[in-house]
Amino acid sequence: MKQGLSLRVSQHLALTPQLQQSIRLLQLSTLELSQEVDQMLDDNPFLELSEDQAEREDFGVAQADTPVSEGDRDAEFAASPMPDMGSATVTSTTSDEDNAPLGGDEGIDWDGDGSTEMSPDDGEWGVDAKARSNNLNGDEDKDATELARTQESLQAFLHRQALGLRLGAEDSAALRFLIESLNDDGYLEESLEDLARTLNPADEEEQDELVHHFSVALGLLHSLEPVGVGARGLAECLCLQVKALLQDVELDWDDREVLDVALRICQQPMELLARRDIKRLVQLGVGSDALVREAIAAIARLEPKPGRRFVDVERNIVVPDVLVLQVPNTNKAAQAKFRVMLNPDVMPRLKVHDIYANVLRNHRGGKDSASHAALQQRLQEARWFIKNIQQRFDTILRVSTAIVERQKSFFTHGELAMRPLVLREIADELGLHESTISRVTTAKYMATPFGTFELKYFFGSGLGTESGGNASSTAVRALIKQFISAESAKKPLSDNQISEMLKEQGIECARRTVAKYREGLKIAPASLRKAL
């Protein structure tokens, strides 16, 4: 084989630890970012929270409109999971060392643009942000999260009721076990035999004794509030609630007759009730047509999930990253103006520990140069973390501002005025890659005059109109919801009728598309919306 030399031109892009961290922080939600900050504060001694107000860094919002360099756009493109990478060869030099925890010292080089002169005063970032507090200074300072943590769980509520029962040690233990075996909806998913088998899988006699104690405890559990708790299925849950209503001594004869029919309906297959098959229920001898209709209406007022109100509401709390406020305008004829700002409560105020940084700066060139280099790397890591946090919020603010400008009609008139919008439009306007816009708009929320929405909510495809324009799919969903809310209860609108009504509005929307949007809105079909 003949040896020779050849030249080849190719492009190579190395994802530095700084860039990897910046991309990762950008896609984190507010809760995940808070956990990341806490972890970084524990790992890096040069990083601390600050309560003092200081100047923003030079790489902040003031430079947000600086044109993006070709190298940065290539870096975003390389980090994107999109398969179309173009004709050029782009190689990511991400090794196992690069994927190590960012708080570690091994395998990460924080040199480069983040020199020690990057932030001479090592000031903190976050001018308007409040310092962290535990929100326990008074009731007026408690936020929604703290209030959610004080909510009593279903198990605690049941255990408190069980204390008022005079039970033996074995029955009390069995009742406690059943209470702890309930799911979030208040149902007992496992059978009593399976529960007994998990406690003593070998001895059958002891299993039978455990099942007996569980049966007694289950009867006691069914007598506790909320009514229906401990049911093994929806049918039993509804039956327990109907029986509890029948125990009311002040109930008149007509209502009692309706509840008797309701109890018989709940004892039939649930498919008949779900389909509201009145004809079949009458054929089964449940009751007359009128009574069956009244009974189904009574069942609809019951609670199918007794533990629903005890579910921890903290999981449903959304803290907005961006606030949109309408600017007061004296000229009523002028177009409304809106102010877009970051939520100061979610912006961590971080700074480099001045004492540690000064000590390290004054002991350069000591005997232990290896230790000094390692500490210098941790200091640089802290500075880059502050920079990447700031860059994350600056990018969120830029994207949010662009969204508000594009969807100004929504902030004035509501979701019916939403315009079609795709990621590429915002990416082209800001000079960023679509993958970056996708990361920014995922799990980030905006508080608006009409409620709090995820940033992705403002993006939607367009449907053709008679005028040749496009109507946002979000606006079409809102229009469908409006049509259904105004329909007659006795003659609900079918999907085909809604499609025709949209065509009258100049929007081309097929029946199947209407059905898809209706299901996405969790609205039942016309047959189930019809009043009995």
C-alpha positions as CSV (number, residue, x, y, z in Angstrom):
1,M,0.0,0.0,0.0
2,K,1.4,3.4,-1.0
3,Q,1.4,6.1,1.6
4,G,0.7,9.7,0.9
5,L,-0.6,13.0,2.2
6,S,-4.0,14.6,1.4
7,L,-5.9,17.6,2.5
8,R,-9.6,17.6,3.4
9,V,-11.8,20.6,4.4
10,S,-14.4,20.0,7.1
11,Q,-16.2,21.8,9.8
12,H,-15.9,20.7,13.5
13,L,-17.7,22.2,16.4
14,A,-16.8,21.5,20.0
15,L,-19.6,21.9,22.5
16,T,-17.8,23.5,25.4
17,P,-18.9,22.9,29.0
18,Q,-20.1,26.5,29.1
19,L,-22.3,26.0,26.0
20,Q,-23.6,22.7,27.3
21,Q,-24.6,24.3,30.5
22,S,-26.3,27.2,28.8
23,I,-28.4,24.9,26.6
24,R,-29.3,22.7,29.6
25,L,-30.3,25.6,31.8
26,L,-32.4,27.1,29.0
27,Q,-34.7,24.0,28.8
28,L,-35.2,23.7,32.6
29,S,-38.5,24.7,34.1
30,T,-38.7,27.1,37.0
31,L,-38.8,24.3,39.6
32,E,-36.0,22.4,38.0
33,L,-33.9,25.6,37.8
34,S,-34.5,26.2,41.5
35,Q,-33.3,22.7,42.3
36,E,-30.2,23.3,40.0
37,V,-29.4,26.5,41.8
38,D,-29.7,24.8,45.2
39,Q,-27.4,22.0,44.1
40,M,-24.9,24.5,42.7
41,L,-24.9,26.5,46.0
42,D,-24.2,23.3,47.9
43,D,-21.4,22.1,45.6
44,N,-19.6,25.4,44.8
45,P,-18.2,27.4,47.8
46,F,-17.6,30.4,45.6
47,L,-21.3,30.9,44.8
48,E,-23.8,32.5,47.2
49,L,-27.1,34.2,47.4
50,S,-27.1,37.9,47.9
51,E,-29.6,40.4,49.3
52,D,-27.8,43.5,48.1
53,Q,-28.6,45.2,44.9
54,A,-25.8,45.5,42.4
55,E,-25.3,46.4,38.8
56,R,-26.1,43.9,36.0
57,E,-23.3,42.2,34.2
58,D,-22.1,43.6,30.8
59,F,-23.5,40.6,29.0
60,G,-27.1,41.3,30.1
61,V,-30.2,42.7,28.4
62,A,-28.3,45.7,27.2
63,Q,-26.6,43.4,24.7
64,A,-29.7,41.3,24.0
65,D,-30.2,42.7,20.5
66,T,-26.6,42.1,19.4
67,P,-26.6,40.2,16.2
68,V,-25.9,36.5,16.7
69,S,-22.7,35.3,15.3
70,E,-22.5,32.5,12.7
71,G,-20.6,30.4,15.2
72,D,-23.3,30.7,17.9
73,R,-26.0,29.8,15.4
74,D,-24.0,26.7,14.3
75,A,-23.6,25.8,18.0
76,E,-27.4,25.9,18.5
77,F,-27.8,23.9,15.3
78,A,-25.4,21.3,16.6
79,A,-27.2,21.0,19.9
80,S,-30.6,20.5,18.2
81,P,-31.9,17.0,17.9
82,M,-33.1,17.7,14.3
83,P,-31.8,15.1,11.8
84,D,-31.1,17.5,8.9
85,M,-27.6,18.8,9.6
86,G,-26.9,20.1,6.2
87,S,-24.1,19.1,3.9
88,A,-21.3,20.2,6.2
89,T,-19.8,17.7,8.6
90,V,-20.5,18.9,12.2
91,T,-18.9,16.9,15.0
92,S,-19.7,17.3,18.6
93,T,-16.8,16.5,20.9
94,T,-19.0,15.6,23.8
95,S,-17.3,12.9,25.8
96,D,-18.1,11.2,29.1
97,E,-16.1,13.7,30.9
98,D,-18.2,16.5,29.4
99,N,-21.3,14.9,30.6
100,A,-20.0,14.7,34.2
101,P,-21.8,16.9,36.9
102,L,-21.0,20.5,36.3
103,G,-20.0,21.0,39.9
104,G,-17.1,18.6,39.6
105,D,-13.5,19.5,39.0
106,E,-12.5,16.7,36.6
107,G,-12.7,16.9,32.9
108,I,-14.2,20.4,32.7
109,D,-12.2,23.4,31.5
110,W,-13.9,26.7,32.3
111,D,-11.2,28.7,30.5
112,G,-11.9,30.8,27.4
113,D,-14.1,33.8,27.1
114,G,-15.0,33.6,30.9
115,S,-11.6,35.0,32.0
116,T,-11.1,36.3,35.5
117,E,-11.7,39.8,34.2
118,M,-15.1,38.9,32.9
119,S,-16.7,40.3,36.1
120,P,-14.2,42.4,38.0
121,D,-16.4,43.2,40.9
122,D,-17.9,39.7,41.1
123,G,-21.3,41.4,41.6
124,E,-24.5,39.5,41.7
125,W,-27.2,39.3,39.0
126,G,-30.8,40.1,39.3
127,V,-31.5,43.7,40.0
128,D,-35.2,43.6,40.8
129,A,-35.3,40.1,42.3
130,K,-36.1,39.5,45.9
131,A,-33.9,37.5,48.1
132,R,-35.0,34.0,49.0
133,S,-37.1,33.7,52.1
134,N,-39.0,30.9,53.7
135,N,-42.3,32.9,53.6
136,L,-43.0,32.1,57.2
137,N,-42.9,35.6,58.6
138,G,-46.6,36.0,58.5
139,D,-49.8,34.9,56.9
140,E,-49.7,37.8,54.5
141,D,-46.3,36.7,53.2
142,K,-47.3,33.1,52.5
143,D,-47.4,32.1,48.9
144,A,-49.6,29.5,47.2
145,T,-46.9,26.8,47.6
146,E,-46.8,27.3,51.4
147,L,-50.6,27.2,51.7
148,A,-50.7,24.0,49.6
149,R,-48.3,22.3,51.9
150,T,-50.6,22.9,54.8
151,Q,-53.5,21.1,53.1
152,E,-54.7,18.0,54.9
153,S,-54.3,14.8,52.9
154,L,-57.1,12.2,52.5
155,Q,-55.2,9.7,54.7
156,A,-54.7,12.2,57.5
157,F,-58.4,13.2,57.3
158,L,-59.5,9.5,57.6
159,H,-57.0,8.7,60.4
160,R,-58.4,11.7,62.4
161,Q,-61.9,10.3,62.1
162,A,-60.7,6.8,63.0
163,L,-59.5,8.1,66.3
164,G,-63.1,8.6,67.3
165,L,-63.9,4.9,66.8
166,R,-63.6,2.4,69.7
167,L,-61.8,-0.4,68.0
168,G,-59.6,-3.3,69.2
169,A,-55.9,-3.3,68.4
170,E,-56.3,-5.7,65.4
171,D,-59.3,-3.9,63.8
172,S,-57.6,-0.5,64.3
173,A,-54.5,-1.8,62.6
174,A,-56.5,-3.2,59.8
175,L,-58.4,0.1,59.3
176,R,-55.1,2.0,59.3
177,F,-53.7,-0.4,56.7
178,L,-56.7,0.1,54.4
179,I,-56.5,3.8,54.7
180,E,-52.9,3.8,53.7
181,S,-53.7,1.5,50.7
182,L,-56.1,4.1,49.1
183,N,-55.2,5.8,45.9
184,D,-55.5,9.6,45.3
185,D,-59.1,9.2,44.2
186,G,-60.1,7.4,47.4
187,Y,-60.4,4.0,45.8
188,L,-59.1,0.7,47.2
189,E,-57.6,-0.8,44.1
190,E,-56.4,-4.1,45.5
191,S,-58.7,-6.8,46.7
192,L,-58.8,-7.8,50.4
193,E,-57.3,-11.2,49.6
194,D,-54.3,-9.6,47.8
195,L,-53.7,-7.2,50.7
196,A,-53.7,-10.1,53.1
197,R,-51.4,-12.1,50.9
198,T,-48.8,-9.3,50.9
199,L,-48.7,-9.3,54.7
200,N,-48.5,-13.1,55.1
201,P,-48.0,-14.9,51.9
202,A,-47.4,-18.4,53.4
203,D,-50.0,-19.2,56.1
204,E,-53.5,-19.6,54.6
205,E,-55.3,-19.6,58.0
206,E,-53.7,-16.3,59.0
207,Q,-54.6,-15.0,55.5
208,D,-58.3,-15.9,56.2
209,E,-58.1,-14.1,59.5
210,L,-56.6,-11.0,58.0
211,V,-59.3,-11.0,55.3
212,H,-61.9,-11.1,58.1
213,H,-60.4,-8.2,59.9
214,F,-60.1,-6.3,56.6
215,S,-63.8,-6.9,55.8
216,V,-64.7,-5.4,59.2
217,A,-62.4,-2.5,58.6
218,L,-63.8,-1.9,55.1
219,G,-67.3,-1.5,56.5
220,L,-65.9,1.0,59.0
221,L,-64.1,2.8,56.2
222,H,-67.2,3.1,54.2
223,S,-68.9,4.9,57.1
224,L,-66.3,7.7,57.1
225,E,-66.3,10.9,55.2
226,P,-66.1,11.6,52.3
227,V,-68.9,9.3,51.4
228,G,-67.8,6.7,48.8
229,V,-64.2,6.4,50.1
230,G,-62.8,2.9,50.1
231,A,-64.9,1.7,47.1
232,R,-63.4,-1.0,44.9
233,G,-64.9,0.6,41.7
234,L,-67.1,3.4,40.4
235,A,-70.3,1.3,40.7
236,E,-69.7,0.7,44.4
237,C,-68.7,4.3,45.0
238,L,-71.9,5.6,43.5
239,C,-74.0,3.0,45.4
240,L,-72.4,4.1,48.7
241,Q,-73.3,7.7,48.0
242,V,-76.9,6.9,47.0
243,K,-77.4,4.7,50.1
244,A,-76.1,7.6,52.3
245,L,-78.7,9.9,50.7
246,L,-81.4,7.3,51.3
247,Q,-80.7,7.4,55.1
248,D,-82.0,10.9,55.3
249,V,-85.2,10.7,57.4
250,E,-86.5,14.0,56.1
251,L,-86.4,12.8,52.5
252,D,-89.8,13.0,50.8
253,W,-91.4,10.1,49.0
254,D,-90.8,11.3,45.4
255,D,-87.1,11.9,46.0
256,R,-86.8,8.5,47.8
257,E,-88.3,6.8,44.8
258,V,-85.9,8.5,42.4
259,L,-82.9,7.4,44.6
260,D,-84.2,3.9,44.7
261,V,-84.1,3.8,40.9
262,A,-80.7,5.4,41.0
263,L,-79.4,2.7,43.2
264,R,-80.8,0.0,40.9
265,I,-79.1,1.8,37.9
266,C,-75.8,1.8,39.7
267,Q,-76.1,-2.0,40.2
268,Q,-76.4,-2.5,36.5
269,P,-73.4,-2.5,34.1
270,M,-71.7,0.9,34.0
271,E,-71.8,0.9,30.2
272,L,-75.5,1.5,30.3
273,L,-75.1,4.5,32.5
274,A,-72.2,5.9,30.5
275,R,-74.2,5.7,27.3
276,R,-77.3,6.9,29.1
277,D,-79.2,4.0,27.5
278,I,-82.6,4.8,29.0
279,K,-84.5,2.4,26.7
280,R,-82.3,-0.6,27.8
281,L,-82.6,0.4,31.5
282,V,-86.4,0.5,31.2
283,Q,-86.4,-2.9,29.6
284,L,-84.4,-4.3,32.5
285,G,-87.1,-3.2,34.8
286,V,-85.2,-0.5,36.6
287,G,-88.0,2.0,36.5
288,S,-90.3,4.0,34.3
289,D,-88.8,6.3,31.6
290,A,-89.4,9.5,33.6
291,L,-87.9,8.0,36.8
292,V,-84.8,6.7,34.9
293,R,-84.2,10.1,33.5
294,E,-84.5,11.8,36.9
295,A,-82.3,9.1,38.5
296,I,-79.5,9.6,35.9
297,A,-79.7,13.3,36.5
298,A,-79.3,12.6,40.3
299,I,-76.4,10.3,39.7
300,A,-74.7,13.0,37.6
301,R,-74.6,15.2,40.7
302,L,-72.6,12.6,42.8
303,E,-68.8,12.6,43.2
304,P,-67.1,9.9,41.2
305,K,-63.7,10.6,42.9
306,P,-64.2,11.1,46.7
307,G,-60.6,11.9,47.3
308,R,-60.4,14.6,44.6
309,R,-60.5,17.6,46.9
310,F,-57.7,16.2,49.1
311,V,-55.2,15.8,46.3
312,D,-52.2,18.0,46.9
313,V,-52.8,21.2,45.0
314,E,-49.1,22.0,44.9
315,R,-48.7,19.9,41.8
316,N,-51.1,22.2,40.0
317,I,-49.4,25.5,41.0
318,V,-47.8,27.3,38.1
319,V,-45.4,30.2,38.8
320,P,-45.2,32.4,35.8
321,D,-41.7,33.3,34.4
322,V,-43.0,36.3,32.6
323,L,-45.5,39.0,33.5
324,V,-47.5,41.0,30.9
325,L,-49.1,44.2,32.2
326,Q,-51.2,46.6,30.2
327,V,-49.8,50.1,30.2
328,P,-52.4,52.8,31.1
329,N,-53.2,54.9,28.0
330,T,-54.9,58.2,28.2
331,N,-55.7,58.1,24.5
332,K,-58.6,55.6,24.2
333,A,-58.3,55.6,20.4
334,A,-54.7,54.5,20.4
335,Q,-53.7,50.9,20.3
336,A,-53.2,49.2,23.7
337,K,-49.7,48.9,24.9
338,F,-48.3,46.1,27.1
339,R,-45.2,45.8,29.3
340,V,-43.3,42.6,29.4
341,M,-41.2,41.9,32.4
342,L,-39.6,38.9,34.1
343,N,-41.1,37.6,37.3
344,P,-38.7,38.7,40.1
345,D,-39.8,35.9,42.3
346,V,-38.3,33.2,40.0
347,M,-35.0,35.0,39.3
348,P,-32.3,33.8,41.7
349,R,-29.9,36.5,42.9
350,L,-26.5,34.9,42.8
351,K,-23.0,36.4,43.3
352,V,-19.5,35.2,43.7
353,H,-18.4,35.0,47.3
354,D,-16.2,38.1,47.6
355,I,-14.1,36.9,50.6
356,Y,-13.2,33.6,49.0
357,A,-12.5,35.2,45.6
358,N,-10.2,37.8,47.2
359,V,-8.3,35.2,49.2
360,L,-7.7,33.1,46.0
361,R,-6.7,36.2,44.1
362,N,-4.1,37.2,46.7
363,H,-2.5,33.8,46.9
364,R,-1.5,33.2,43.4
365,G,1.7,31.3,42.6
366,G,1.8,29.5,45.9
367,K,3.5,26.2,46.7
368,D,0.5,24.1,45.9
369,S,-0.2,25.2,42.3
370,A,-2.5,22.2,41.6
371,S,-4.9,23.1,44.4
372,H,-4.8,26.8,43.3
373,A,-5.7,25.8,39.8
374,A,-8.6,23.6,41.0
375,L,-10.0,26.4,43.1
376,Q,-9.5,28.9,40.2
377,Q,-11.5,26.5,38.1
378,R,-14.4,26.4,40.6
379,L,-14.4,30.2,40.8
380,Q,-14.6,30.3,37.0
381,E,-17.4,27.8,37.1
382,A,-19.4,29.9,39.5
383,R,-19.0,33.0,37.2
384,W,-20.1,31.0,34.2
385,F,-23.1,29.7,36.0
386,I,-24.2,33.2,36.9
387,K,-23.7,34.3,33.3
388,N,-25.7,31.3,31.9
389,I,-28.5,32.0,34.4
390,Q,-28.7,35.6,33.3
391,Q,-28.5,34.6,29.6
392,R,-31.4,32.2,30.2
393,F,-33.7,34.8,31.5
394,D,-32.6,37.3,28.9
395,T,-33.5,34.9,26.2
396,I,-36.9,34.1,27.8
397,L,-37.6,37.9,28.0
398,R,-36.7,38.4,24.3
399,V,-38.8,35.6,23.1
400,S,-41.8,36.6,25.3
401,T,-41.5,40.2,24.0
402,A,-41.6,39.0,20.4
403,I,-44.6,36.8,21.2
404,V,-46.5,39.7,22.7
405,E,-45.8,41.9,19.7
406,R,-47.1,39.2,17.4
407,Q,-50.1,38.3,19.5
408,K,-51.1,41.8,20.6
409,S,-54.7,41.1,19.5
410,F,-54.9,38.2,22.0
411,F,-53.9,40.4,24.9
412,T,-56.5,42.9,23.9
413,H,-59.5,40.8,22.9
414,G,-58.8,37.3,24.1
415,E,-58.2,33.9,22.5
416,L,-60.7,34.4,19.7
417,A,-58.3,37.0,18.3
418,M,-55.3,34.6,18.4
419,R,-53.2,34.7,15.2
420,P,-51.4,31.7,13.6
421,L,-47.8,31.6,14.8
422,V,-44.9,29.1,14.3
423,L,-41.5,28.8,15.9
424,R,-39.7,29.8,12.7
425,E,-41.2,33.3,12.7
426,I,-39.9,34.1,16.2
427,A,-36.5,32.4,15.4
428,D,-36.1,34.5,12.3
429,E,-37.0,37.7,14.0
430,L,-34.5,37.2,16.9
431,G,-31.8,35.5,14.9
432,L,-32.0,32.3,16.9
433,H,-32.5,28.6,15.9
434,E,-35.9,27.0,16.1
435,S,-34.6,24.5,18.6
436,T,-33.7,27.4,21.0
437,I,-37.2,28.8,20.7
438,S,-38.6,25.4,21.4
439,R,-36.5,25.1,24.5
440,V,-37.5,28.6,25.7
441,T,-41.3,28.0,25.2
442,T,-41.4,24.6,26.9
443,A,-42.4,24.6,30.6
444,K,-42.2,28.4,30.8
445,Y,-45.3,30.3,31.6
446,M,-46.6,33.8,31.0
447,A,-49.1,35.7,33.2
448,T,-51.6,37.6,31.0
449,P,-54.8,39.6,31.7
450,F,-56.7,36.5,30.6
451,G,-54.8,34.0,32.7
452,T,-51.5,32.1,32.9
453,F,-50.5,30.2,29.8
454,E,-47.4,28.2,28.7
455,L,-45.5,30.0,26.1
456,K,-46.2,27.2,23.6
457,Y,-49.9,28.1,23.9
458,F,-49.3,31.2,21.7
459,F,-48.1,29.0,18.8
460,G,-50.6,27.3,16.6
461,S,-51.2,26.2,13.0
462,G,-53.5,28.1,10.7
463,L,-56.7,27.1,9.0
464,G,-57.7,28.5,5.6
465,T,-60.4,31.1,5.3
466,E,-62.6,32.3,2.4
467,S,-60.6,35.5,2.2
468,G,-57.4,33.6,1.6
469,G,-56.0,34.3,5.0
470,N,-55.4,32.0,8.0
471,A,-57.2,31.5,11.3
472,S,-55.4,30.2,14.3
473,S,-56.3,26.7,15.5
474,T,-56.4,28.2,19.0
475,A,-59.0,30.8,17.9
476,V,-61.0,28.0,16.2
477,R,-61.0,26.0,19.4
478,A,-62.3,29.0,21.3
479,L,-65.0,29.5,18.7
480,I,-66.1,25.9,19.0
481,K,-66.2,26.2,22.8
482,Q,-68.3,29.4,22.4
483,F,-70.8,27.6,20.0
484,I,-71.2,24.7,22.4
485,S,-71.7,26.9,25.5
486,A,-74.5,28.7,23.7
487,E,-76.2,25.6,22.3
488,S,-79.6,24.3,23.4
489,A,-79.4,21.6,26.0
490,K,-82.3,19.7,24.4
491,K,-80.7,20.0,20.9
492,P,-76.9,20.0,21.2
493,L,-74.8,20.8,18.2
494,S,-73.3,17.9,16.3
495,D,-69.8,18.1,14.9
496,N,-71.2,18.4,11.4
497,Q,-73.3,21.4,12.4
498,I,-70.4,23.1,14.1
499,S,-68.4,22.6,10.9
500,E,-71.1,24.3,8.9
501,M,-71.3,27.1,11.4
502,L,-67.5,27.6,11.1
503,K,-67.9,27.7,7.3
504,E,-70.5,30.5,7.7
505,Q,-67.8,32.4,9.6
506,G,-65.5,31.9,6.7
507,I,-63.3,29.2,8.3
508,E,-62.7,25.9,6.4
509,C,-62.8,23.2,9.1
510,A,-63.8,19.6,8.4
511,R,-66.0,17.6,10.7
512,R,-63.1,15.3,11.7
513,T,-61.1,18.4,12.7
514,V,-64.0,19.7,14.8
515,A,-64.2,16.4,16.5
516,K,-60.4,16.4,17.2
517,Y,-60.6,20.0,18.6
518,R,-63.7,19.1,20.7
519,E,-62.0,16.1,22.2
520,G,-58.9,18.2,23.0
521,L,-61.2,20.6,24.9
522,K,-62.6,17.6,26.8
523,I,-66.1,18.2,25.6
524,A,-68.5,15.2,25.3
525,P,-70.2,14.4,22.0
526,A,-73.7,15.7,21.2
527,S,-75.4,12.5,22.3
528,L,-73.9,12.8,25.9
529,R,-74.5,16.5,26.1
530,K,-78.2,16.2,25.4
531,A,-80.4,17.0,28.5
532,L,-82.7,14.2,29.7
